[in-house]
Amino acid sequence: MSVKNEKIADLLLGLTQNQRNWGFGLCFLHLRNVQGCGWNHKRVYLIYRELSLNLRIKPNKTLNREVLLPLAVPEKENKCWSMDFMHDPLNDERSCRLFNVIDDFNREGLIIDANISLPAEPVIRSLEQII
């Protein structure tokens, strides 16, 4: 190794000992921008690889997934309801909002409220009306 290459090697070793999670890109940017060294990135990378400073590429961890169980079906009416809010644009670029409540046993639509805006009070009033 020439004297310049030895200097690059010493700087790279010092950087990787202080900053263990820095790869080649951060080391080169630190040498170029912070320390003001004007070496070519190909030359620095060649020395970086000769010193075997490459970071280990960590494999992705596999997640253990739970076994999915089938959805529970209610035994009779009014045991379980599903609620949903929907919206659809009108011709005048306003949005029409819908509040839907469906019985899960027989898939009957218990209420469908439509309005330009649906604050909490009308929703509560609709739920109390169903109950």
N, C-alpha and C positions, 0 to 999 in steps of 0.2 A: 504494500500500500504506500502511496506517495504521502508526503507531508500534509497536503491539503485534505486527502482522503482520511488520514488519521485524525485531523482536527474535526472533520465532519463526524467521524465515528465517535469521538469523545463527546461531542455535543449531543449526539443522538442518544448515547448511553446515559448521559446525565439527565436528559429530558425524560426518557422512558423509566428511569429509576424514580424520579420525583413524581411523574404523572403516569401511573401504571395503566390507566384506561385510555390514554391517547394513542391513536393509530398514526399511520404515516401522514395523513392529511393534516392533522393538528400539529404534529411535530414540524412538518415542513413550513406551515404557515407561521408558527412561532419563530422558526429560524429566519424566515424571510422578513416578516413584518416587525417582530419585536427586537430581534437581535441584529437585523439589518444585513444578514448574509445574502449575497447575490448568486448563490449556486443554482444550477439547473435542477429542476425537480427529478429528471431522469437519473442524474448522478447521485443525488441524495437517496433516491429510492433504491438504486443498485447497492449502495452501502447499507441501507436499512435492511435489505433482504440478506446480504452477506452476514450481517450480525444476527440473523434469525430473530428479529424483533417483532415479527408479525403477530398481531393479536389473534387469539384463538376465537374462531367463530362459534358462538354458543348455539347449540341446536334448540329449536322451539320445544317447550315443555308440552307434553300431551296431557290433556285434561281428561280425567275420568268422568264420563257422563253417566248420569243416573238413568235407569231404565224408565222409559215413559209408560205411565199407566193410562188406561182408557179413561175418558171423562165420565164422571159420575152422572147418571141420569136420575132426575127426581122421580119419586114414586107417585106423587099426586100433584094436582094443580096448586098454584100459589105457594109452592115450597121454595122455588128459586126463580128470580127474575134477572134479566140482563138489560142493562141500560146503555144507550149510546147516543152521542151527539154527532150529527152530520150537517154538512152545509153544501149549498149548490149556488153557483152564480146566476143572477137574473140578467135580463137584457140591459138594464140600466146600470150594470156593473156593481150593484149591491149584492150582498150575499144573503140567501134565505137559509135560516138555521132550523134544524129539525131535532126534536128530542124524542127518542123512541124507547119504549119499555116493552119487552117481550117476555112472556111466560115460557120457561125452558121446557116444561113438560109437554105442552101441546103446540108450542111455537105460535101462540096466538098473540097478536099485537094488542097489548092492553091500552096503550095510548101513543099517539103521534101528535106532538105539538109542533106547529110551524109558526115562525115569526121572523122578523128581521133581526131582532136581538133576543137572546134568552138569558136574562140575569137569573140569579139564584132564587128569587122569590116566586116567579112563575113555575120553576122546576119543582120547588118544595110544594107549592099548591097542587101541582099535577100528581105528585107522589102521594100526597095526603088524600086526594080524590080517589086514587086507585085503591088505597088501603081501606 
